[in-house]
Amino acid sequence: MSLTDLGAHDLAGLIAARQVSSVEICTAFLDRIEAVNPSLNALVSLRPRAAVLADAAAADAEISATGPCGPLHGLPMAPKDLAATAGLRTTWGSTIHRDHVPDADGLMAARLRAAGAIFVGKSNTPEFGLGSRSFNEVFGTTLNPWDRARSAGGSSGGAAVALAARMLPVADGSDMMGSLRNPAAWNGVYGFRPSWGLVPLDAPGDRFMATLSTEGPMGRSVRDMALLLDVMAGEAADIPFGRPPQGYAAALDQPPEPLRIGWLGDWGGAWAIEDGILPLCEQAFRNMERELGATVVPLPPPMPAEDLWRSWMTLRAFLNANSRAALYANPDMRAQLKPEMIWEIEQGRDLTTAALHEASLIRTRWYARLARLFRDVDLIALPAAQVWPFDATLRWPDRINGRAMDTYHRWMEVAVPPALAGLPTVAVPVGFGGPGGGPGGWLPMGMQLAGPVGADARVLRFAHAWNGVETVSRTMPPLG
């Protein structure tokens, strides 16, 4: 077994025990990056090998002198290219910022460095994280390691591919409309969207009304995700709505409860979903019932899907229009924005206060409806994607099963219900199917499991138990 087959938890243990050095680990991952990243384009703005290994040698010296400085001591990481990193190019996937090198780390990068992580580069993302497909005009398209003619998903597509292809032991991501959950499903790994506020929203501008997006961890195991969540989580004095962390890695050692899971499927037919996805989720439920003692019950739609979509569209357009207003107002910069961003901004420029109020009321009713629902079930479950990974040359799917998609992101509507309420939601692998390049010529797929706000530890414990049963995340993509 190669060092690159091991995750962050196991590697951190080897480093702390001085059984393996950071130099050895970083060398193994750099070799792997050199071997497979050129054909996948998951990691960008890579640092020189000598600089990374110098940092690794310094980490080894620190181990000898004082012990590990944190849970990620000496481990290679590549923050998502939406996170500001001091001295390391940060482009947000935009030609506007093609050569931008921050002077200081953002909060997330600072926390990763303080925990001992060694940055090898950045993970690729769509422009400003917009759209669930990782391509941009700066670095190009990230490809799926299970079938390199297909999309890797997004916006944390670079992170998911780097994990699946064994280029990183653990990865950070972010999620507004499935940006952790969709690429995790499409690459056979795990992605966790925490309760909103658990990981401080380190974004410029407004931090009071921007409550749809969050950062979170990704990994080939839930234990690795919990290790990283312990680093990412925790209040920040200058960011509102913080939540105290609970020690998520330690919580995994508690026995999981036999949970009652409510299955929402295709929301009573409201969502178009490609063939094979729902049956794969339902097969996973049978395994959860048999192996984990879960009880799965079908649920009717708790609210009209179109109400949730209308609320989401209004709030998302409002946030995009105002956070990117300066770029839109500058003709030179506007010419560099992708059409989807221009559309979002123009959707939001003419919103009325009445429309915003209605959107917030729908969101309020949805949160209250979920509170009642969670009296009867412990978790709700939905597919993690509505389509199999599609042709990497397409911008986005415009039809599902013959049903036209009326926006560039309607095909990811399944991601909206948990995000609109800020629920802790984990994307877990459920198997292979569809066309493509996995075992038997198939592609990975996943489902979402979401719990009440604040129930992050319970969601992760159940996902950890499932991690011990499923085999997708331990399967190597056919990279040769």
Disulfide bonds with the S-S distance in Angstrom:
none
